[in-house]
Amino acid sequence: MNPFAHRARSIQGPATDALPVTPDDATDLSMTAIALYVETGGTVVVDTVAGETRTMAVADFSILPLGTTRVRATGTTATGIHALVLA
């Protein structure tokens, strides 16, 4: 039984998929993320749904609940980044 079968998608979650992210300065994510999951901490540079570029330090195994359109390569040192999306 699929508990999500009759549930409306909501930006309040939960996400319905996690897509691996390759940081890139010129290319948006294939789907806008409702949050990011980071396996190995460091610095993450993102473009937000509000159109701003933000730099944040994150710890290992962090969830960053921020609408994100792009993860930039320049300045990003964190690895194992996944976009949590409503697929």
C-alpha distances in whole Angstrom, upper triangle without the diagonal:
4,6,9,8,11,13,16,18,20,23,22,19,17,18,16,18,21,24,27,30,33,36,38,41,41,37,34,31,29,27,28,26,25,26,27,27,30,30,34,36,39,39,37,39,37,37,35,34,37,39,41,41,40,41,39,39,36,35,33,29,30,27,30,28,30,30,31,32,34,35,39,40,43,43,40,40,36,34,31,30,26,26,22,22,20,19
4,5,5,9,10,13,14,17,19,19,16,14,14,12,14,18,20,24,27,30,33,35,37,37,34,31,27,25,23,24,23,22,23,24,24,27,27,31,33,36,36,34,35,33,33,32,30,33,35,37,37,37,37,36,36,33,32,31,27,27,24,26,25,27,26,28,29,31,31,35,37,40,40,36,37,33,31,28,27,23,22,19,18,16,15
4,6,7,8,11,12,14,17,16,13,12,13,11,14,18,21,24,27,30,32,35,37,37,34,31,27,26,23,23,22,20,21,23,23,26,27,31,32,35,35,33,34,32,32,30,29,32,34,35,36,35,36,34,35,31,31,30,26,26,23,25,23,25,25,26,28,30,31,35,36,40,39,36,36,33,31,28,26,23,22,18,17,15,15
4,6,5,8,9,11,14,14,11,10,11,9,12,15,18,22,24,28,30,32,34,34,31,27,24,22,20,20,19,17,19,21,21,25,26,29,31,33,33,31,32,29,29,27,25,29,31,32,33,32,34,32,33,30,30,29,25,24,21,23,21,23,22,23,25,27,28,32,34,37,37,34,34,31,29,26,24,21,19,16,14,12,12
4,6,9,10,13,17,17,14,13,14,11,14,18,20,24,27,30,32,34,36,36,32,29,26,24,21,22,21,20,22,24,24,28,29,33,34,36,36,34,35,32,31,29,27,31,33,35,35,35,37,35,36,33,34,32,28,28,25,26,24,25,24,26,27,29,30,34,36,39,39,36,37,34,32,29,27,23,22,18,16,13,13
4,7,9,12,16,16,14,14,15,13,16,20,23,26,29,32,34,36,38,37,33,30,27,25,22,23,22,20,23,25,26,29,31,35,36,38,38,35,36,33,32,30,27,30,33,35,36,36,37,36,37,35,35,34,30,29,26,27,24,26,24,26,27,30,32,36,38,41,41,38,39,36,34,31,29,26,23,20,18,14,15
4,6,9,12,12,11,10,12,11,15,18,21,25,26,30,31,33,35,35,31,28,25,23,20,20,19,17,19,22,23,27,28,32,33,35,35,32,33,30,29,26,24,27,30,31,33,32,34,33,34,31,32,31,27,26,23,24,21,22,21,23,25,28,29,33,35,38,38,35,36,33,32,29,27,23,21,17,15,12,13
4,6,10,11,10,11,11,11,15,18,20,24,25,29,30,31,33,32,29,25,23,21,18,17,17,15,18,21,22,26,28,32,32,34,33,30,31,27,27,24,21,24,26,29,30,30,32,31,33,30,31,31,28,26,22,23,19,20,19,21,22,25,27,31,34,36,36,34,35,32,31,29,26,22,20,16,14,10,12
4,7,9,7,8,8,8,12,15,17,21,22,25,26,28,29,29,25,22,19,18,14,14,13,11,14,17,19,23,25,28,29,31,30,27,27,24,23,20,18,21,23,25,27,27,28,28,29,27,28,28,25,23,19,19,16,17,15,17,18,22,23,27,30,33,33,30,32,29,28,25,22,19,16,13,10,7,9
4,5,5,7,8,10,13,15,17,21,22,25,26,27,28,28,25,21,19,18,15,13,12,10,12,16,18,22,24,27,27,29,28,25,25,22,21,18,16,18,21,23,24,24,26,25,27,25,26,26,23,21,17,17,13,14,13,16,17,20,22,26,29,31,31,28,30,27,27,25,22,19,15,12,10,8,11
4,5,8,8,10,13,14,16,19,19,23,23,24,25,25,23,19,17,17,13,11,9,6,9,13,15,19,22,25,24,26,24,21,21,18,18,14,12,15,18,19,21,20,22,21,23,22,23,24,21,18,15,14,10,10,9,12,14,17,19,23,26,28,27,25,27,24,24,22,19,16,13,10,9,8,11
4,7,8,11,14,15,18,21,21,25,25,26,28,28,26,22,20,20,16,14,12,8,10,14,15,19,22,25,24,26,25,22,23,20,20,16,15,17,20,21,22,21,23,22,23,21,23,23,20,17,14,13,10,11,11,14,17,20,21,25,27,29,29,26,28,25,25,23,20,17,15,12,11,10,14
3,5,8,11,12,15,18,19,23,24,26,27,28,25,21,19,19,15,14,11,8,9,12,14,17,20,23,23,25,25,22,23,20,20,18,16,19,22,23,23,22,24,22,23,21,22,22,18,16,13,13,10,12,12,15,17,20,20,24,27,29,28,26,27,24,23,21,18,15,13,9,9,8,12
4,6,9,11,14,17,19,22,23,26,28,28,25,22,19,19,15,14,12,9,10,12,13,17,19,22,22,25,25,22,23,21,22,19,18,21,24,24,25,24,25,23,24,21,21,21,17,16,12,14,11,14,14,16,18,20,21,25,27,30,29,26,27,23,23,20,18,14,13,9,9,8,11
4,6,7,11,14,15,19,20,23,25,25,22,19,15,15,12,11,9,7,8,10,11,15,17,20,21,23,23,20,21,19,19,17,17,20,22,23,23,22,23,22,23,20,21,20,17,15,12,13,11,13,12,13,15,17,18,22,24,27,26,23,24,21,20,17,15,11,9,6,5,5,8
4,7,10,14,16,20,21,23,26,26,23,19,16,15,12,13,11,10,11,13,13,17,19,22,23,26,26,23,24,21,22,20,19,22,24,25,25,25,26,25,26,23,23,22,19,18,15,16,15,16,15,16,17,19,20,23,25,29,29,25,26,23,21,18,16,13,11,7,6,5,6
4,7,10,13,16,18,21,23,23,20,17,14,12,10,12,10,11,11,11,11,15,16,20,21,23,23,21,22,19,20,19,19,22,23,24,24,24,24,23,24,21,22,20,17,17,14,15,15,16,15,15,16,17,17,21,23,26,26,23,23,20,18,15,13,10,8,6,5,6,6
4,7,9,13,15,18,21,21,18,16,12,12,10,11,9,10,10,9,8,11,13,16,18,20,20,17,19,17,18,18,18,22,22,23,22,21,22,20,21,18,19,17,14,14,12,13,13,14,14,13,14,15,15,18,19,23,23,19,20,17,15,11,10,6,5,5,6,9,9
4,6,10,12,15,18,18,15,13,9,9,9,10,9,12,11,9,10,12,13,16,18,19,19,16,17,16,17,17,17,21,21,22,21,21,21,20,21,19,19,18,15,15,14,14,15,15,14,13,13,13,12,16,17,20,21,17,18,16,13,11,9,5,5,7,7,10,10
4,7,10,12,16,17,14,13,10,10,11,13,11,14,12,10,9,10,11,13,15,17,17,14,16,15,17,18,19,22,22,22,20,20,19,19,19,17,18,16,14,15,14,15,16,16,16,14,14,12,11,14,14,18,18,15,15,13,10,7,6,4,6,9,11,14,14
4,6,9,12,13,11,10,7,9,11,11,10,13,12,9,10,10,12,13,14,15,14,12,12,12,13,15,17,20,19,19,17,17,16,16,17,16,17,16,15,15,14,14,15,15,14,11,11,9,8,10,10,14,15,12,13,11,9,8,5,5,6,10,12,15,15
4,6,10,11,10,10,9,11,13,14,13,17,15,12,13,12,13,14,15,15,14,12,12,12,14,16,18,21,20,19,17,17,17,17,18,17,18,17,17,17,17,16,18,17,17,13,12,10,8,9,8,12,13,10,12,11,9,9,8,9,10,14,15,19,18
4,7,9,9,9,9,12,14,14,13,17,15,12,13,12,14,14,14,13,12,9,9,9,11,14,16,19,17,16,14,14,13,14,15,15,17,17,17,17,17,15,18,16,16,12,11,8,5,5,4,8,10,7,10,10,9,10,8,10,11,15,16,20,20
4,6,6,8,9,12,14,14,15,18,17,15,17,16,18,18,18,16,14,12,10,10,11,14,16,19,16,16,13,14,14,16,18,18,21,21,21,20,20,18,20,18,17,13,11,7,6,5,5,8,11,10,12,13,13,14,12,14,14,17,18,21,21
4,6,8,11,14,16,16,16,19,19,17,19,18,20,20,19,17,15,12,10,9,10,13,16,17,14,14,11,13,13,16,18,19,22,23,23,22,21,19,21,18,17,13,11,8,7,5,5,7,10,10,13,15,15,17,15,16,16,20,20,23,24
4,7,10,12,15,15,17,20,20,19,21,21,23,23,23,21,18,15,13,12,11,14,16,17,14,15,13,15,16,19,21,22,25,26,26,24,24,21,22,20,18,14,11,8,9,8,9,10,14,14,17,18,18,19,17,18,17,20,20,23,23
4,7,9,11,12,14,17,18,17,19,19,22,22,22,21,19,16,13,12,11,13,14,17,14,15,14,16,17,20,22,22,25,25,25,23,22,20,21,18,16,12,9,7,9,9,10,13,15,15,18,18,18,18,15,15,14,17,17,19,19
4,6,8,8,10,14,15,14,17,18,21,22,21,21,18,15,13,10,9,11,11,14,12,13,13,15,16,18,21,21,24,24,23,21,19,17,18,15,12,9,6,5,8,9,12,14,16,15,18,18,17,17,14,14,12,14,14,16,16
4,5,6,8,12,12,11,14,15,18,20,20,20,18,14,13,10,10,11,11,15,14,15,14,16,17,18,20,20,22,22,20,19,17,16,16,14,11,8,6,5,7,10,12,15,17,15,18,17,16,15,12,10,8,11,10,13,13
4,7,9,13,14,14,16,18,20,22,23,23,21,18,17,14,13,14,14,17,16,18,18,19,21,22,24,23,25,24,22,21,19,18,18,16,13,11,8,9,11,14,16,19,21,18,21,20,18,17,14,12,9,12,10,12,11
4,6,9,11,12,15,17,20,22,22,23,22,18,17,14,13,13,12,15,15,17,17,19,20,21,23,22,24,23,21,20,17,16,15,14,11,9,7,9,12,15,17,20,22,19,22,20,19,17,14,11,8,9,7,8,8
4,7,9,10,14,16,19,21,21,22,20,16,15,12,10,9,8,12,12,14,15,16,18,18,21,20,22,22,20,18,15,14,12,10,7,6,5,8,11,14,17,20,20,18,21,19,19,17,14,12,8,9,7,8,10
4,5,7,10,13,16,18,18,19,18,14,14,11,11,9,9,13,14,15,15,15,16,16,18,17,19,19,17,15,12,10,9,8,6,5,7,9,10,14,17,19,19,17,19,17,16,15,11,9,5,5,5,8,10
4,7,10,14,17,19,19,20,19,15,16,13,12,10,9,13,14,15,16,15,17,16,18,17,19,19,17,14,10,9,6,6,5,7,9,12,13,17,19,22,21,19,21,18,18,17,13,11,8,6,6,8,11
4,7,10,13,16,15,16,16,13,14,11,12,10,11,14,16,15,15,14,15,14,15,13,15,15,13,10,7,5,4,5,6,7,10,12,12,15,18,20,19,16,18,15,15,14,10,9,6,5,7,10,13
4,6,10,12,12,13,13,10,12,10,12,11,13,16,17,16,15,13,13,12,13,11,12,12,10,8,6,5,7,7,8,8,11,11,10,13,15,17,16,13,14,11,11,10,7,6,5,6,9,12,14
4,7,9,10,12,13,11,13,13,15,15,17,20,20,20,18,16,15,13,13,10,10,9,7,6,5,6,9,10,12,12,14,14,12,15,16,19,17,14,14,10,10,8,6,5,7,7,11,14,16
4,6,6,9,10,9,12,13,16,16,19,21,21,20,18,16,14,12,11,8,8,6,5,5,6,8,11,13,15,13,16,14,12,14,14,17,15,11,11,7,7,6,5,6,9,11,14,18,19
4,6,10,12,12,15,16,19,20,22,25,25,24,21,19,17,15,13,10,8,5,4,7,9,11,15,16,18,17,19,18,15,17,16,18,17,13,12,8,6,5,6,8,12,13,17,20,21
4,7,10,11,14,16,20,21,24,26,26,24,21,19,16,14,11,9,7,4,6,8,11,13,17,18,20,18,20,18,15,16,15,17,15,11,9,6,5,6,8,11,14,16,20,23,24
4,7,8,12,14,18,19,22,24,24,22,19,16,13,10,7,5,4,4,7,7,11,11,15,16,19,17,20,18,14,15,15,16,13,10,8,5,7,9,9,12,15,17,20,24,26
4,7,10,13,17,18,22,23,22,20,17,14,10,8,6,5,6,8,11,10,13,13,16,17,19,17,19,17,13,13,13,13,10,7,5,4,8,11,11,14,16,19,22,26,27
4,7,10,14,15,19,20,19,16,13,10,7,6,4,6,9,11,13,12,13,12,15,15,17,15,17,14,11,10,10,10,7,5,5,5,9,12,11,14,16,18,21,25,26
4,6,10,12,15,17,16,14,10,8,6,5,6,7,10,12,13,11,12,10,13,12,14,11,13,11,7,8,9,9,7,5,7,6,9,11,9,12,13,15,18,21,23
4,7,10,13,14,13,10,7,6,4,6,9,11,14,16,17,14,14,12,14,12,13,10,11,9,6,5,8,8,6,5,9,9,12,14,12,14,14,16,18,22,23
4,6,10,11,10,8,6,5,7,8,11,12,16,17,17,15,14,11,12,9,9,7,7,6,4,6,9,10,10,9,12,12,13,15,12,13,12,14,15,19,20
4,7,8,6,6,4,6,9,11,15,16,19,21,20,18,16,13,13,10,9,6,6,5,6,8,11,12,12,12,16,15,17,18,14,15,13,15,16,18,20
4,5,5,5,6,7,11,12,15,16,19,21,20,17,15,12,11,7,6,4,6,7,9,11,15,16,16,15,18,17,19,19,16,15,13,14,14,16,19
4,5,7,10,11,14,16,19,19,22,24,23,20,17,14,12,8,5,6,6,9,12,14,18,19,19,18,21,20,21,21,18,17,13,14,13,15,17
4,6,9,11,14,16,19,20,24,26,25,21,19,15,14,10,8,9,9,12,14,16,19,20,20,20,23,22,24,24,21,20,17,18,17,18,21
4,7,10,13,16,19,21,24,26,26,23,20,17,16,12,10,9,9,10,13,13,17,17,18,18,22,22,23,24,20,20,17,19,18,20,22
4,6,10,13,16,18,22,24,24,21,19,16,15,12,11,10,10,10,12,12,16,15,15,16,19,19,22,23,19,20,18,19,19,22,24
4,7,10,14,16,19,22,22,19,18,15,15,12,12,10,10,9,9,9,12,12,11,12,16,16,19,20,17,18,17,19,20,22,24
4,7,10,12,16,19,19,16,16,12,13,10,12,10,12,11,10,10,13,12,11,11,14,14,17,19,16,17,16,18,19,22,25
4,7,10,14,16,17,15,15,12,14,12,14,12,14,12,10,10,12,10,8,8,11,11,15,17,15,17,16,19,21,24,26
4,6,10,13,14,12,12,10,12,11,14,13,15,14,11,12,13,13,10,9,10,10,13,16,13,16,16,18,20,23,26
4,7,10,12,10,12,10,14,14,16,15,18,16,13,14,14,14,11,9,9,9,12,14,13,16,17,19,22,25,27
4,7,9,6,9,8,12,13,16,15,18,17,14,15,15,16,13,11,10,8,11,12,11,14,15,16,19,23,25
4,6,6,9,10,14,15,19,18,21,19,16,18,18,19,16,13,11,9,11,12,12,14,16,17,21,24,26
4,6,9,11,15,17,20,19,22,20,17,18,18,20,17,14,12,9,9,10,10,13,15,16,20,23,25
4,7,10,13,15,18,18,20,19,17,19,19,21,19,16,14,10,10,9,10,11,13,13,17,20,22
4,6,10,12,15,15,18,17,15,18,18,20,18,15,14,10,11,11,10,11,12,12,16,19,21
4,6,9,12,12,16,16,14,17,19,21,19,16,16,12,13,12,10,9,10,9,13,16,18
4,6,9,10,13,13,12,15,17,19,17,14,15,12,14,13,10,10,10,10,13,15,18
4,7,9,13,14,14,17,20,21,20,17,19,16,17,16,13,12,10,9,11,13,17
4,6,10,11,12,15,18,19,18,16,18,16,17,17,13,13,10,10,11,14,17
4,7,10,11,14,18,19,19,17,20,18,19,18,14,13,10,10,10,11,14
4,6,8,11,14,16,16,14,17,15,16,16,12,11,8,10,10,13,15
4,7,10,13,15,16,15,18,17,17,17,13,12,9,11,11,13,15
4,6,9,12,13,11,15,14,15,15,12,12,10,13,13,16,17
4,7,9,10,8,11,11,11,12,9,10,9,13,14,17,19
4,6,7,6,10,11,12,14,11,13,13,17,18,21,22
4,6,5,8,10,11,13,12,14,15,18,20,24,24
4,6,9,11,13,16,15,17,18,21,23,27,27
4,6,9,12,15,14,17,18,21,23,27,28
4,6,8,11,10,13,15,18,20,24,25
4,6,10,10,14,16,19,22,26,27
4,7,7,11,13,16,19,23,24
4,5,9,12,15,18,22,23
4,7,10,13,16,19,20
4,7,10,13,16,17
4,6,9,13,14
4,6,10,11
4,7,9
4,6
4
